[in-house]
């Protein structure tokens, strides 16, 4: 297994399959009355979050604790040393001096996890960097899809919304294409990057044109803060053209899934009633995130095979 997880580009189809299979095994173990495993006893994992993300941080924290690791949570807020002027590099060196074994980093700047990996000996896991990538989200999404379709080869996935600013979309496209899925990116022309076809995905500007043919409709959160940039006319118009409502769901295949990385804007990218349908596996994604992050920590820090750079 790789020493760091910075991008989905690092992972081959074999790597991804191993991570997903390990997650399946660990998930079965944690369904027992005593959920802790001793695998990472004596190891220390630091969650270094320069951006707020409750579910991702808690998921990593719980994953480490389920494997018996010690956990340090560092939030770069008004109460931290960052507010006093400590640089990213200084913080990295401080954690290095403390002897942490893994650093889970979330940062607003693209490339921050890669830079961190050059400063420390610890393993670095990217929990989201700028508009670059969010590889653990992609892995939990692949795991969630595989639970229903068993094999990702040929599965048709539509990723709908703000592709331009979405690190989730980038990581998912890379992972899905690597595993042989067919991906279509859907959204307003202003929110689908021109280079998207070079990612191995198709592009459509109409959800109605693709909704009846997909196996998975993956909805991205509409970043309301982007509304000031006038990249689409209004939230109401977005919901009407690219939102998933009950009428569009009625056109989907009987076994097609609805997914969302959260948090949701109900009534914008997804209707409230749609988010609660049996075909919606949004809560499964959250649960699977724990298994995937346990799998990564296990393979990178405590698995039977030696870690390679």
C-alpha positions as CSV (number, residue, x, y, z in Angstrom):
1,X,0.0,0.0,0.0
2,X,1.2,3.6,-0.7
3,X,2.6,5.6,2.2
4,X,0.4,8.6,1.4
5,X,-3.1,8.9,-0.1
6,X,-3.0,12.3,-1.9
7,X,-5.0,11.6,-5.1
8,X,-7.0,8.9,-6.8
9,X,-4.4,9.1,-9.6
10,X,-2.2,7.0,-7.3
11,X,-4.6,4.0,-7.2
12,X,-4.8,1.3,-9.8
13,X,-7.9,-0.9,-10.1
14,X,-6.2,-3.5,-8.0
15,X,-5.4,-1.0,-5.3
16,X,-9.0,0.2,-5.2
17,X,-10.3,-3.4,-5.1
18,X,-8.0,-4.2,-2.2
19,X,-9.2,-1.1,-0.2
20,X,-12.9,-2.0,-0.9
21,X,-12.4,-5.6,0.0
22,X,-10.6,-4.7,3.2
23,X,-13.4,-2.3,4.1
24,X,-15.9,-5.1,3.7
25,X,-14.0,-7.3,6.1
26,X,-13.5,-4.6,8.7
27,X,-17.2,-3.6,8.5
28,X,-18.2,-7.1,9.4
29,X,-15.8,-7.1,12.4
30,X,-17.2,-3.8,13.7
31,X,-20.7,-5.2,13.7
32,X,-19.8,-7.3,16.7
33,X,-20.7,-6.2,20.3
34,X,-17.1,-5.2,21.0
35,X,-16.2,-3.0,18.0
36,X,-12.6,-2.2,18.7
37,X,-9.7,-4.0,17.0
38,X,-6.1,-3.8,18.5
39,X,-4.5,-3.3,15.1
40,X,-3.2,0.3,15.6
41,X,-2.6,0.2,19.3
42,X,0.3,2.6,20.1
43,X,-0.1,4.5,16.8
44,X,-1.2,8.2,16.8
45,X,-3.4,9.8,14.1
46,X,-3.8,13.5,13.8
47,X,-6.8,15.2,12.1
48,X,-5.5,18.5,10.8
49,X,-8.4,20.4,9.6
50,X,-8.1,23.9,8.1
51,X,-11.6,23.7,6.8
52,X,-14.7,22.7,8.8
53,X,-16.2,19.3,8.0
54,X,-18.0,17.6,10.8
55,X,-18.8,14.3,9.1
56,X,-15.4,13.7,7.6
57,X,-13.5,14.6,10.8
58,X,-15.7,12.4,13.0
59,X,-15.5,9.5,10.5
60,X,-11.7,9.6,10.5
61,X,-11.6,10.0,14.3
62,X,-14.0,7.0,14.9
63,X,-12.1,4.9,12.3
64,X,-8.8,5.5,14.1
65,X,-10.4,4.8,17.5
66,X,-12.0,1.6,16.3
67,X,-8.5,0.4,15.4
68,X,-7.3,1.4,18.9
69,X,-5.1,4.3,17.7
70,X,-4.7,7.5,19.7
71,X,-6.3,10.6,18.0
72,X,-5.3,14.2,18.1
73,X,-7.8,16.7,16.6
74,X,-6.4,20.0,15.4
75,X,-8.8,22.6,14.1
76,X,-7.3,25.8,12.6
77,X,-9.8,28.2,14.2
78,X,-9.6,31.3,16.3
79,X,-8.5,29.3,19.3
80,X,-5.5,27.6,17.6
81,X,-1.9,28.6,17.1
82,X,-2.8,29.4,13.5
83,X,-4.7,32.4,14.7
84,X,-1.4,33.6,16.3
85,X,0.4,33.4,13.0
86,X,1.8,29.9,13.0
87,X,2.4,28.8,9.4
88,X,1.3,25.5,7.8
89,X,5.0,24.4,7.7
90,X,5.5,25.2,11.4
91,X,2.4,23.2,12.3
92,X,3.7,20.3,10.2
93,X,7.0,20.3,12.0
94,X,5.3,20.5,15.4
95,X,3.3,17.4,14.6
96,X,6.4,15.7,13.3
97,X,8.3,16.5,16.5
98,X,5.4,14.9,18.5
99,X,5.9,11.7,16.6
100,X,2.5,11.2,15.0
101,X,2.1,8.3,12.6
102,X,-0.5,9.6,10.2
103,X,-1.9,13.1,9.5
104,X,-5.4,13.5,8.0
105,X,-5.4,16.9,6.4
106,X,-8.2,19.1,5.0
107,X,-7.2,22.4,3.5
108,X,-8.6,25.1,1.4
109,X,-5.5,25.2,-0.9
110,X,-5.1,22.7,-3.7
111,X,-1.9,20.7,-3.2
112,X,-1.6,21.3,0.5
113,X,-1.6,17.5,1.4
114,X,1.2,16.9,-1.2
115,X,3.3,19.7,0.3
116,X,2.7,18.3,3.8
117,X,3.9,14.9,2.7
118,X,7.3,16.4,1.8
119,X,7.7,17.9,5.3
120,X,6.8,15.0,7.5
121,X,7.7,11.3,7.9
122,X,4.1,10.5,8.8
123,X,1.6,9.1,6.3
124,X,-0.6,11.8,4.9
125,X,-4.2,11.3,3.9
126,X,-6.0,13.9,1.9
127,X,-9.4,14.7,3.4
128,X,-10.1,17.4,0.7
129,X,-7.9,20.1,-0.7
130,X,-9.3,23.2,-2.4
131,X,-11.0,22.3,-5.7
132,X,-8.5,19.5,-6.3
133,X,-9.5,16.1,-4.8
134,X,-11.3,14.2,-2.0
135,X,-10.1,10.6,-2.5
136,X,-11.6,9.0,0.6
137,X,-15.1,10.4,-0.5
138,X,-14.6,8.8,-3.9
139,X,-13.6,5.4,-2.3
140,X,-16.6,5.3,0.0
141,X,-18.8,6.2,-3.0
142,X,-17.3,3.3,-5.0
143,X,-17.8,1.0,-2.1
144,X,-21.5,2.1,-1.8
145,X,-22.1,1.5,-5.5
146,X,-20.4,-1.9,-5.5
147,X,-22.7,-3.0,-2.6
148,X,-25.6,-2.8,-5.0
149,X,-24.1,-3.7,-8.4
150,X,-21.2,-6.0,-7.3
151,X,-19.1,-5.0,-10.3
152,X,-18.4,-1.4,-11.3
153,X,-17.6,-2.4,-14.8
154,X,-20.1,-0.8,-17.2
155,X,-22.2,0.9,-14.4
156,X,-23.6,4.2,-15.8
157,X,-23.1,7.1,-13.4
158,X,-24.3,10.7,-13.8
159,X,-22.6,13.3,-11.6
160,X,-24.8,16.3,-11.5
161,X,-24.0,19.9,-10.5
162,X,-21.0,22.2,-9.9
163,X,-18.3,20.1,-11.5
164,X,-15.9,23.1,-11.8
165,X,-15.5,23.7,-8.1
166,X,-16.0,20.1,-6.9
167,X,-13.1,18.0,-5.6
168,X,-15.6,15.2,-5.0
169,X,-16.5,15.1,-8.7
170,X,-12.8,15.0,-9.8
171,X,-12.0,12.1,-7.4
172,X,-15.1,10.2,-8.3
173,X,-14.5,10.5,-12.1
174,X,-11.0,9.2,-11.7
175,X,-12.0,6.3,-9.5
176,X,-15.1,5.3,-11.5
177,X,-13.2,5.4,-14.9
178,X,-10.4,3.4,-13.4
179,X,-12.9,0.7,-12.4
180,X,-14.6,0.7,-15.8
181,X,-17.7,2.6,-15.1
182,X,-19.3,5.0,-17.7
183,X,-19.5,8.5,-16.3
184,X,-21.5,11.5,-17.6
185,X,-21.0,14.9,-16.1
186,X,-24.2,17.0,-16.1
187,X,-24.7,20.7,-15.2
188,X,-25.0,24.2,-16.4
189,X,-22.4,25.0,-19.1
190,X,-20.7,27.5,-16.7
191,X,-20.2,24.8,-14.1
192,X,-18.8,22.0,-16.3
193,X,-15.1,22.6,-17.1
194,X,-14.1,22.5,-20.8
195,X,-11.4,19.9,-20.1
196,X,-13.9,17.5,-18.5
197,X,-14.0,15.2,-21.6
198,X,-10.3,14.7,-21.1
199,X,-11.1,13.0,-17.8
200,X,-12.7,10.0,-19.6
201,X,-16.2,11.2,-19.0
202,X,-19.1,12.3,-21.3
203,X,-20.7,15.7,-20.8
204,X,-24.4,16.7,-21.0
205,X,-26.1,19.9,-20.0
206,X,-29.5,18.3,-19.6
207,X,-30.4,16.0,-16.7
208,X,-33.6,15.0,-18.5
209,X,-31.5,13.6,-21.4
210,X,-29.7,11.1,-19.3
211,X,-31.8,10.4,-16.3
212,X,-33.6,7.3,-17.7
213,X,-30.4,5.6,-18.7
214,X,-28.2,5.9,-15.6
215,X,-27.7,3.4,-12.8
216,X,-26.6,6.0,-10.4
217,X,-27.6,9.7,-10.2
218,X,-24.9,11.4,-8.0
219,X,-25.9,14.9,-7.0
220,X,-23.4,17.5,-5.9
221,X,-24.1,20.2,-3.3
222,X,-25.0,23.5,-4.9
223,X,-22.4,25.9,-3.3
224,X,-24.7,28.8,-2.6
225,X,-21.7,31.0,-2.0
226,X,-21.0,30.7,-5.8
227,X,-24.3,32.5,-6.5
228,X,-22.6,35.8,-6.1
229,X,-20.5,34.9,-9.2
230,X,-23.7,34.6,-11.3
231,X,-22.7,31.2,-12.7
232,X,-26.4,30.2,-12.9
233,X,-29.4,32.5,-12.8
234,X,-31.1,31.5,-9.6
235,X,-31.5,28.6,-7.2
236,X,-35.1,28.2,-8.4
237,X,-34.0,27.8,-12.0
238,X,-31.2,25.4,-11.0
239,X,-33.8,23.2,-9.2
240,X,-36.1,23.3,-12.2
241,X,-33.5,22.2,-14.8
242,X,-30.8,20.2,-12.9
243,X,-32.5,19.2,-9.6
244,X,-33.7,15.7,-8.9
245,X,-37.4,15.7,-8.1
246,X,-40.1,13.0,-8.0
247,X,-40.9,13.5,-11.7
248,X,-37.4,12.8,-12.7
249,X,-37.1,9.9,-10.3
250,X,-40.1,8.3,-12.0
251,X,-38.1,8.1,-15.2
252,X,-35.2,6.3,-13.6
253,X,-34.5,2.6,-13.8
254,X,-36.2,0.6,-11.0
255,X,-32.9,-0.3,-9.4
256,X,-31.1,3.0,-10.1
257,X,-29.6,4.7,-7.0
258,X,-29.6,8.3,-5.8
259,X,-26.4,9.5,-4.0
260,X,-25.2,12.8,-2.5
261,X,-21.9,13.5,-0.6
262,X,-23.7,15.9,1.9
263,X,-24.6,18.2,3.3
264,X,-27.7,18.5,1.1
265,X,-29.6,21.6,0.0
266,X,-33.1,20.1,0.0
267,X,-35.3,21.8,-2.6
268,X,-32.3,22.8,-4.7
269,X,-30.2,19.9,-6.1
270,X,-32.5,17.3,-4.5
271,X,-36.1,17.3,-3.4
272,X,-36.8,16.5,0.2
273,X,-39.0,13.5,-0.6
274,X,-36.4,12.1,-3.0
275,X,-33.7,12.2,-0.3
276,X,-35.8,9.8,1.8
277,X,-36.7,7.2,-0.9
278,X,-35.5,3.6,-0.6
279,X,-33.3,4.1,-3.7
280,X,-31.5,7.0,-1.9
281,X,-28.4,5.5,-0.2
282,X,-27.1,8.8,1.3
283,X,-27.0,7.5,4.8
284,X,-25.3,4.3,3.6
285,X,-22.6,6.5,2.2
286,X,-22.0,8.0,5.7
287,X,-21.8,4.5,7.2
288,X,-19.5,3.2,4.5
289,X,-17.2,6.2,5.0
290,X,-16.2,4.7,8.4
291,X,-15.4,1.3,6.8
292,X,-13.3,2.9,4.1
293,X,-11.3,5.1,6.4
294,X,-10.7,2.1,8.7
295,X,-9.5,0.2,5.7
296,X,-7.0,2.9,4.6
297,X,-5.6,3.4,8.1
298,X,-5.3,-0.4,8.5
299,X,-3.5,-0.9,5.2
300,X,-1.2,2.2,5.5
301,X,-0.3,1.8,9.2
302,X,-1.0,-1.7,10.4
303,X,-1.6,-4.1,7.5
304,X,0.5,-7.1,6.8
305,X,2.3,-5.6,3.8
306,X,5.1,-3.1,4.0
307,X,4.2,0.5,3.1
308,X,5.8,1.9,0.0
309,X,6.2,5.5,-0.9
